[in-house]
Amino acid sequence: MLGTLKVFCFDLDKLTAGSEQHLFDLLTYREKERIIKYVNPLDRLQRACGRVILKRMLIEEGYAENVLQYIRLDQYFRPYIDHLIDFNISHADKQVVVAMSMNTRLGVDVEKVQEIDISNFDRVFVDDEADKIKLSNDPIRYFYELWTKKEAVLKANGKGFHLPLSAISIGSDSASCEAEYWKLQKMQVHPDYCCHLAFSGNQVIEQVTLEPSFLF
């Protein structure tokens, strides 16, 4: 059966001064307590925005206004509500991405493309992947392409960094991990970022670029 996988994207630069408090007002006490532990204001804003987007998406799917209070963590600390729906949140700098589906397991990862020492990540990639990065016309961007694919698969798998990134075999539009097969889809979020979605099954992907009016 063909399902719909929704990917909602938001640019934090669209928010005005004072928006953080408005976002906090829409969260549960437990969510607020968790988020205010972050010292960096951007970290707090990313997480508050991600949770509010998730809340709005869940309400659109028929969940109650207080749905966030029913989020639990599994044995690998992956958030869930029930067996009917899956969701995943990722954020990097000014971009927040939330993915959700009623029909499939999924994972999403977004990263800002910036200068790094790629040699520090050699253990993350298998030999042919490391070679492809070094031989690429744009090694930094190719690194982030591979990284976001692997992160998305880890998040879909659910075990996160309990599994090494090197355990994931990456193709152009698919991946395998622990004998599980995942489809990969590149998401066009912003020219300065890389973003990939990992999912199982046959899905129609609906990407939405949000405006602040969706949050408030």
C-alpha positions in Angstrom: 0.0 0.0 0.0 1.3 3.4 -0.9 1.5 5.7 2.1 2.3 9.4 2.6 5.4 10.6 4.4 5.3 14.2 5.4 8.4 16.3 5.8 8.0 19.8 7.3 10.9 22.2 7.1 11.3 25.5 8.9 14.0 28.3 8.7 14.5 29.8 12.2 15.5 33.1 10.5 11.8 33.6 9.8 11.1 34.0 13.6 10.9 37.5 15.2 12.3 38.6 18.5 10.5 37.0 21.4 9.5 33.9 19.5 11.3 31.6 21.8 8.9 32.5 24.7 5.9 32.1 22.4 7.1 28.6 21.4 7.7 27.7 25.1 4.1 28.6 25.9 2.9 25.9 23.5 4.9 23.1 25.2 4.2 20.9 28.2 6.0 21.6 31.5 8.1 18.5 31.0 9.2 19.6 27.5 10.1 23.1 28.9 12.2 21.6 31.7 14.1 19.4 29.3 14.8 22.3 26.8 15.9 25.0 29.3 18.8 22.8 30.3 20.5 23.8 27.1 22.7 26.9 27.7 23.0 28.0 24.0 19.9 30.0 23.0 20.0 28.5 19.5 19.9 25.0 20.9 16.8 25.9 22.9 15.1 27.5 19.9 15.8 24.5 17.6 14.3 22.1 20.1 11.3 24.2 21.0 10.5 24.8 17.3 10.9 21.1 16.5 8.5 20.1 19.3 5.9 22.7 18.3 6.0 21.6 14.6 5.7 18.0 15.8 2.7 18.9 17.9 1.0 20.7 15.0 1.6 17.7 12.7 0.2 15.2 15.2 -2.9 17.3 15.8 -3.5 17.4 12.0 -3.4 13.6 12.2 -6.1 13.5 14.8 -4.2 13.5 18.0 -5.2 15.5 21.0 -4.0 19.0 21.8 -1.9 17.6 24.8 -0.3 14.9 22.6 3.3 15.8 23.6 2.8 14.6 27.1 2.3 11.0 25.8 5.7 10.8 24.1 7.8 8.1 25.6 11.4 6.7 25.0 12.1 3.1 24.0 15.1 1.1 25.2 17.4 3.0 22.8 15.9 6.3 23.9 14.1 6.8 20.6 10.9 8.9 21.1 7.5 7.3 20.2 3.8 7.8 20.9 2.2 4.5 19.7 2.6 1.9 17.0 0.3 3.8 14.6 2.7 6.6 13.7 6.4 7.3 13.5 8.2 10.6 13.6 11.7 12.0 13.6 13.2 15.5 14.2 16.5 16.9 13.0 18.0 20.4 13.3 21.2 22.1 12.3 22.0 25.8 12.8 18.9 27.6 11.4 17.1 24.6 9.8 14.6 22.4 11.6 13.1 19.3 9.8 10.3 17.1 11.1 9.3 13.9 9.3 6.2 11.8 10.0 4.3 8.9 8.6 1.4 6.6 9.5 2.8 3.8 7.3 6.5 3.4 7.7 9.5 3.6 10.0 11.6 6.6 9.1 14.7 8.8 10.0 15.8 12.2 8.9 19.0 14.1 9.3 20.0 17.6 8.3 23.5 19.1 8.6 25.0 22.5 7.6 27.8 22.2 5.1 30.9 23.8 6.7 34.6 23.3 6.7 35.8 20.3 8.7 38.9 18.0 8.9 37.5 15.0 7.1 40.4 12.8 8.2 39.0 12.9 11.8 36.1 10.8 10.5 38.0 8.0 8.7 36.6 5.3 11.1 33.0 6.3 10.2 33.3 5.3 6.6 34.3 2.0 4.9 37.3 2.1 2.5 35.4 2.7 -0.7 33.3 5.5 0.9 36.5 7.2 2.2 38.0 7.0 -1.3 34.9 8.5 -3.0 35.0 11.4 -0.6 38.7 12.1 -1.3 38.2 11.8 -5.1 35.1 13.9 -5.2 35.1 17.3 -6.9 33.7 18.7 -3.6 34.9 16.5 -0.8 33.2 18.5 2.0 29.8 18.4 0.5 30.2 14.7 -0.5 31.1 14.0 3.1 27.9 15.6 4.3 25.9 13.7 1.7 27.2 10.4 3.0 27.0 11.5 6.7 23.3 12.5 6.5 22.4 9.3 4.7 24.0 7.2 7.4 22.5 9.3 10.2 19.1 9.0 8.7 19.4 5.3 8.5 20.6 5.0 12.1 17.6 7.1 13.3 15.2 4.9 11.2 16.8 1.7 12.6 16.2 3.1 16.0 19.4 2.1 17.7 21.2 5.3 17.0 24.9 5.4 18.0 24.6 2.0 19.6 25.5 1.0 16.0 28.6 2.3 14.3 28.1 4.4 11.2 30.5 2.1 9.4 27.9 -0.7 9.8 25.7 0.9 7.2 26.1 0.1 3.6 25.2 3.1 1.4 24.0 3.2 -2.2 22.8 6.1 -4.3 19.2 5.9 -3.2 19.2 3.0 -0.7 21.0 1.6 2.3 21.2 -1.6 4.4 21.8 -2.0 8.1 21.5 -5.1 10.2 19.9 -7.0 7.3 17.3 -4.2 7.0 16.8 -2.4 3.7 16.1 1.4 3.6 15.2 3.7 0.8 16.9 7.1 0.8 15.6 10.4 -0.5 17.6 13.7 -0.6 15.5 16.6 0.6 16.1 20.1 -0.7 16.0 22.2 2.4 18.5 25.0 1.8 21.6 25.4 -0.5 23.9 25.5 2.5 22.6 22.3 4.0 22.5 18.6 3.3 19.4 16.6 4.3 18.4 12.9 3.7 15.4 10.9 4.6 15.5 7.1 5.2 12.3 5.0 5.2 10.9 1.6 4.4 8.0 0.7 2.1 6.4 2.6 -0.8 5.8 6.2 0.1 4.7 9.4 -1.5 6.9 12.1 0.0 5.2 15.4 0.8 7.6 18.2 1.6 6.3 21.5 3.1 8.3 24.6 3.7 6.6 26.2 6.7 5.8 29.8 7.6 5.6 31.1 11.2 1.8 31.1 11.1 1.9 27.3 11.2 3.6 27.4 14.6 1.5 30.0 16.4 
